[in-house]
Amino acid sequence: MSATLNAAVATAPAPAACAEPLAVLGRDVTVPLVTGGEVTYAALDYAASAPALQRVWDDVAAYAPYYGSVHRGAGYLSQLSTDLFEQSRATVAAFLDCRPTDQVVFTRSTTDSLNLLAAALPAGCQVFVFETEHHASLLPWTDAQVTYLDAPRTPDEAVALLERALSDRDPYGPALVCVTGASNVTGELWPVKELAAAAHAHGARIVLDAAQLAPHHPVSVRDLDVDWVAFSGHKLYAPFGSGVLAGRADWLQQADPYLAGGGASRKVSRREDGGVDVEWHTTAARHEAGSPNVIGVHSIASACRALTEAGFENLVAREQHLIAKVRAGLAEVPAVRVLSLFGDDAPRVGVISFVVDGWNSSHFATALSAEYGIGVRDGLFCAHPLVRTLLGSEPQAQGECGAPEAAPGERSLNAIRVSFGAGTPDEHVDRFVGAVRELVADGAKWQYRTEEGRCVPLR
């Protein structure tokens, strides 16, 4: 990369030790309240999409004038953009502590990454996946023989369930285990290293869904001994439509390209019979057909650098401080029940789901937004089997807005999720805890109605 661009994309200073939250876009945005006035928006839905780090935005803005085609052109900007794209691949590999022989493939998201891997499975591959997975890692394995494992109630039980399932499989055929690193519902950390050891002991491979783990904790492919890892930029403070699948190259090299087209092909020639012969790349390019999202890839690399420079030890310590605040505050409200698989003492990231006795979850989440300027999520969080297991409920329609989703003491149908991370100030979680207390004690100040299945303020 040229010295000019090296200087341009490094305009933002390295983040300092994290006594304070990292700077993110939107931190000063104000939103109107239905009760009158405005308030600074409290973004507490990081598990869905985290705001862009200011550092990432600055790096993208610095590169934008130099934008050019990647792997396509002889011109200066094309060469420079190609260099930036491949340097980003090296940055991601270092961030994940990949092995020298691993490939880093750029995709659109975690979902895209796992669907790519699913398309690359060898014939006859058996897949083992817990019902607790996000749909991105629960659903892609349609062409494989899938064994769905019940929700474990302890990390040790998760390992034991997997070992029993693997012991019954065909010992000579290929097998893959798919597991999350941190739950997008409960935030609880899974015993990835122990599950990887169990998988390998039975001749299986393992892919780690790190969508909720990578923004909060260091992820080492070598230390965890996983075969692949997948994550999304939009959860890593780089919301520009890019994702990563990194890991072993052999299954990826042997599979047909995920998409057929330019970039994936090394040589294309016509045959005498009128057909076409194609020689495909064996590098990561094999599964990166089409013009790549260089902005998204650059943003992921920028986020990787920013988090590394901030220091995960600092990030984790500050996040644990916020988690303790939220959990202590919710524990003081008897009507609130926090959802958990592994129990109160389980290590977790900043993702907490809960239900409130007598409240429709959509009504509660909408009131948090409309009356307090707090953004959370409600529903089943693209992890329907897990949330229904935790709630003990079957699929049903959401209750009418303003009406109890479930009477006190009855089972709730959906949940509310609050999530936060490196850009969250204390004030946001303090406001959230205070708002929960007020809504439970005093009820909503405004009236709401149902519109297309969602609660909205009555205007």
N, C-alpha and C positions, 0 to 999 in steps of 0.2 A: 504494500500500500504506500502511496506517496506520502511524503512528509507533510504536505498540505492537508490531506484528509486526516492523517494521524492527529494533527493538531486540531482540526475542525471537529472531529467526533469526540474529542476528549475535553470539551469546553467546560463541562461541569466538574467541580471539585469532587474528590472522593468523599463519600459520606463519613462523618465522624462517628465515634463510638456511640451506641444507641441509647443514651440516656433520654433522648428525645425521639419522637417518631421520625421516620424518613419522610422527606418532602414528596408529596404526591399531588397530581393534578386534581382540582376540585376541592382542595382543602378549604378554600375561602368562598365557595359557592353558597349563596343563600337561596332558600326556598320559601314560598308563602305558606302560611298556616291557615286552615279554615276558620280558626278562631280569631284571626287578625294578626297582622304583622308578619315579619320574616325572621328566619333563624338560619344559622349556618348548618348546612346539611351534614348529618351524621351518617356516613356510608358504612353500614355494618352488614354488608352482603358480600364480603370478600370471597366466600366459598363459591359464589357464582362467577363473579368477575372482579378482580382487584383493580383499583385505579392505577393508572400509569404512574410510575415513579417520575418525578421531575427530571431526574438524571436521564431516564430513558427518553423522555420527550425531547430534552435538549440534544441528546445524541442523534436522534432521528432528524430533528430540524437541521442540525449541522450537516448531516449527510445529504439531505434532500436535494440541494442544488447539484450534487454530483451524481444523481441517480442515472443509471444506464442499464442496458440489457446485460443479463448475466449469462456467461458461457456462450455468447452469441456474436459479439462484435469485436472488431479490431481497433475501434476507437478508444481514446484515452479514458473516457468515462465508463465505457463498457469493461475495459480491463480493470479499472479501479473498482467497479462494483463487483466484478467477479472475485477480485482479491478480497474485498470486504466480506462477501458471502462465504468464501472458504475459510477465512480467518474466524468468522462467527462459528463455523462448524468446529474448529479447534477449540474455541472458547467454551462451547457447550460440552465438548468431550472432557475438558479439564474440570469444569464445574461438576460433572457427574463422576469424575475419577474413573473414566473408562479405561479398559485394557487396550494395549497397543493395536490389537487386531479387531477391535470393535468398530462398527460403522455408526455414524450419526446421520439419520435420515430426517429431513425436514418435511413436515406434514402441515395440515391445517389446524389440528387440535389433538387432544388425547384420544377422542373418539376416532378420529381419522387414523391415528397411529395404531390403535388396537385393531381396527378393521384391516389395515395394511398387513399386520402380523397374521391375522386370521386368514387372509387370502394367501399367505405364504406357508401355511402349515403343510407338512408332508401328508401324503395320502394315508388314511387310516389313523391319523393323530387323535388321541384322546385328550380331552380338555377337562380340567378340574377347577371349578370356580365356586366360591361361597355365595350363598344367596344374599349376602350382605353387601355385595358390590354395587357401585354405581352402574347405571344401565350401559355406560360406555364400555365397561369391562365385563358386564353380565351377558350382553346380547350379541356380540359380533360372531360367535362361534357356530354359525348356522350349518356349516358344511363339515363339522366335526362331530364326533361322539362325545357328548357333554355329560358330565356328572356334576349336578348341583349339590353342594354341601350345605347342611343346615347351619343356622347362625350359632356360633359358639358363644359361651358365656364367660370364658376366660381365655387368655392367650394360650395357655397350655392345652386347653380343650381344642383350640383351632389346630394346633400341631397334631394332636392325637387323631382328630377327625380326618385330616389330610393323610396321615400315615395309614390309617385303616383303609381309606379309599384307594390309595395307591397300591397297597398290598394285594388288592383284588384285581388289578388291571393286567392286561397282557404285558408281560415283562419284556417282550421283544419289540413291541411297536413303539412309535414315537408318542410322547405325552408332554402336555404343557399344563402348568399351574398358573392361574392368574389371580393376583391378590392386590388389594389396595395397601398403600403405606399408611394412610391416615383416613379415617372414615369421613365422608362428606356430610354425614348426618350427626354423628356423635363427637367427631374430632379425635377419637381414640386412636392411638398408634397400634399398629399390628406387628406381630413378631416376625418380621420379614426375614431376618437372617436365619431364624430357626425353621421357618417354612421352606426357605431355599435349601437348607441342609437336608430336610426331609425329602424334598423333591429330588434332589440329586442322588440321595441314597437309594432311591427307587428308580433311577434311570430316567427321570423326567426333567424337563426344563421349567423355568419360571419367569414370568413377566411381571414387573412391578408397575402398577398404576400409581404414579407419584404426583398426580394432579394436585392433591391436597397436601402432600408431604414436602415437595421441593420448595414451595414458597416459605416454609416455616423451619425446616431442618436441613442440614447437609445430607446429600444423597450420594453415597459412594457405591458404585457398581461393584468395585473390587471387594470392599469390606462386607457388603451385604451378600455378595456372591450370587447376584441375580443374572439371568441371561439377557434380559432386556429391561429397559425402563422407558415409560412413556409419560409425557407431561405436556401442558398447554401454556403458551405464552400469556394468555389473558388471565390466568390465575397467578402468574409470576410477575405481575406488575408491568406486563408488556402486551397490552391488548390490541394487537395488530394482526390477528388472524393467522397465527403460526403455532406449530407444535413440533414435538420431537419424538422419534423412536430411535433409541440408541441401544446397541448390544451386538450380539453375535451375528456374524455376516453370512454363515453358511446357508441357513434356510432362506434368507433374503436373496442370496445370489442364485439359488437353485429354483426359485419361484418365478413365475411369469411376472412381468412388470405390473405394478398396481394399476397404473394407467399407461396405455400404449400411446406413444407420440414422440415428438421431438424432445431431445434431451435424454430420454431413456435409451435411445437407439444409438449404437456406435456406427453401424453400416447397414444400409438398405439397398437392395438391388432387385431388378426385375429378372424373373426366370423366363426361359423360353416358352413355357406353357402359359405365360401371361400372369402368373402369380408373383408374389413378393417374398424374398428372403430377408430376414432381419437378424442382425447380430446385436444383441442387447449389451449394455454396460454391465459390468459385475461390481462396480462401485455403488455408492449410495445413489448416484444419478439414475440407476436402474429403476428406482421407485419415485423419481422426482420429475416426471415428464411435464412439459409445458414451461412457461416462463415462471420462475420461482418468485415467491414473495420476499424479495430482498429486504424490504422495509421491516416486515414481520420478523425475519431471521435476525437482522441487525438489532432489533429491539430486544429479542430474547437474549442475545449475547450481551447487550448493554445491561440488562437486568441481572444476568449471571455475575457480571463484574461488580455491579453495585452491591449486591447482597454479599458477595465474597469480601469486598473491601469493608463493608459495614461490620462484618464478623458475625457469624451465626451464633456464637456464644452470647453476644450482646442482644441479638434479635430474639433468641429463645428466652433469655432472662426477662426482657421487657414484656414479651408476649405472655409469659407465665404470670407476671404481675397483673396483666389485664384479665387473664382467665380467672385468677383468684378473686379479683374484684367482682366480676360478673357472677361467678358461682356463689360467692358469699351473699351477694345482693339477692339473687333469686331464691336462695335457701331461706331467706327471711320472709318470703311470701308463701304462706301455706297452700294457696291455690295453685302454685306452680309445681310441675313435676318435670325434672330434667331427664332426658332419655339417655340411657347408657346400656352398652352390652357388657363391659368388663368391670363396671363398678366405679364408685366415686374416686378411688385412688389410682385409677389407670392413667398413665401419662397420655397427654392429648395436646392437640394444637388448638388454635383459637376458633373452633367451630362448636357451637352448643345449640342443641335443639330441645324444645320443651313444649308442653301443653299447659293450658290454663283452664281449670275447672269452670264449666259453664260458659266458656267463650268459644265462639266460632273463630277458627284460626285466621281466616281471611279478614274478618272484622277486626281482630286484635292487631294484625299487621298493618291494616289500612289506617286504623286509629293512631298507631305509632307514627306513621308517615304524615297523615293529615294534621294531627294535633301537636306533634313534637318534632317533626322534621327528621325522623329516623327511618332509614331504609333497611329493612330486614326481608326475609323471604318466608313464605308459608306454603304448605302443601306436603308433597311426598318426596321432593328433592331429587327426582330422577333416580330414586333408590326405593321403589315401591315395596318390594318384598321385605326389605330391612325395616322400613318405617312401620309397615303393618305388623311385623313381628314385635317390634318394640311397643306398639300401641295395643296389640292384641285385637286388631280390628280387621274386618274384611273390606274389600273394595265397595264403596258406597258413594252416592252423590253428596256433595258438600251441602250443608244446611243453608237455609236462607240467611242472608246478611242481617245481622242484628239479632237473629234468633240463636239460642245456644246450639252449638254443633253437637254437644253432648251434655246432658244434665250433670250436675255435680255427682261424682261417684261413678258415672258411666264412662264407657270407653270413648276416647276421642277418635275422630276419623282422619285428622291431619295434624300437622305440627307446625311450630314456628321456629325459625332458625336465625340465630345471630352469629355473625362471623366477622373476624377482624384480623389485623396483621401488622406489618412493619410500619404502615402509615397511619395507624389509629391513635389519636390523642386520648388521654385519660378522660377528657371532658365528654367525649362521645359515649364511652361506656358508662360514665356516671349519669349522663342524661338518660340513657337507656334504662338503667336500673331504676332511676327515679320515676320514669314514665310507666314502667311495669307496675310499680307500687301504686301509683295514682290510678291507673286504669282498673286495677283489681279492686282497690278500695272504694273508688268514687264512680266508676263506670266512664263511658265515653262522654265527652262534652258535646258531641255533634251527633246528628242523625245520619244514617247510612242506608243505602239501598243496594239491591243486587242488579248488576248489569253484565250480561254475558258471562254469568257464573262467577263474577268477582264483586267484592264489596267496593263501593265508591261513595264518597261523601255526597249527601243530598244537597243539591244547590237550590 
